[in-house]
């Protein structure tokens, strides 16, 4: 197992692809896009329960673009983790 840590907390992003980038509290993502809140819940779940509890399973979710979908791969949550932030 590898333990990694950031070299810096500075955010350098492509202004042609992103309007803005900012650090968010993982527990305060309910008003963000579905993929952002889902990834935040995954990170919180990993921090609280162990990252060994996150593995490859697919669920199709609506994308921010109308009529488009994305498929995140992770271990399925218990029901209460899908609907609320931890």
N, C-alpha and C positions, 0 to 999 in steps of 0.2 A: 504494500500500500504506500502511496506517495502522499505526503502532506505538503500542500502548496499554499503560498500566501502571496498577496500582491506586492509588487515592488513599489507601487504608488497608488493613491486613491484618486489621482487626477483622471479625468475623462477626456479623451481625445477622440472626437467623432467626425464622420464625414458630413459636412454641411450640405452636400448635394443629396444625401439620403435621409438625413434626420433633421427635424426642426429644432429639437433640443434633447439634451441628455442630462439626467440628474440622478443622484443617489436617492433611493426611496427606503423608508422603513418597511420591512417585509410585512409587518402586520397592518400597514395602512395602504393597501393596494386595491380596496374594493371599488374605487372609482376609476380604475385604470382599465386597459383593454383586457379581454379574457385571457390572452396568452400571458400577459404580464402578471395578472393575479394568480393564474395557474402555476407559473414558474415560481412565484413567491411562496405559494403554499407548498410546493415541492421542496424548496429550500428549507422552509420552516419545519416541515415534516422530517427531513433529513437531519436537521440540527437537533430536533427534539427526540426522535426515535432511532436515529442512526442512518447513515447514508447507505448502509447495506440493505435497507428496507426499500430502496428505490431501484427498480430494474426495468426491463424493456417490455412494455405492453402499450398497445395503441388505442387511442380514442380520437374520433374525428370531431372537431369543434369548428364553429363558424369563425372565419377570419374577419379582419376589419374591413376588407373589401367585399361588397355585396355579392352574394352568390359564390364566394370562394370559401375554402375550408383549409384547415391545417391539421396535422396529425402528430400530436406530441406522444412520445413513447416513454412510459414510466409505469411503475407498479401501481395497480389500482388502489385507491384510497378506501378507507371506510366511508360510509355515506356522509357523515358529518364533515369530513374534510373537503368534500367537493363543494359544499355550499357555503362554507364560512372560512374566514381566515383563522389560523391557529392563534 
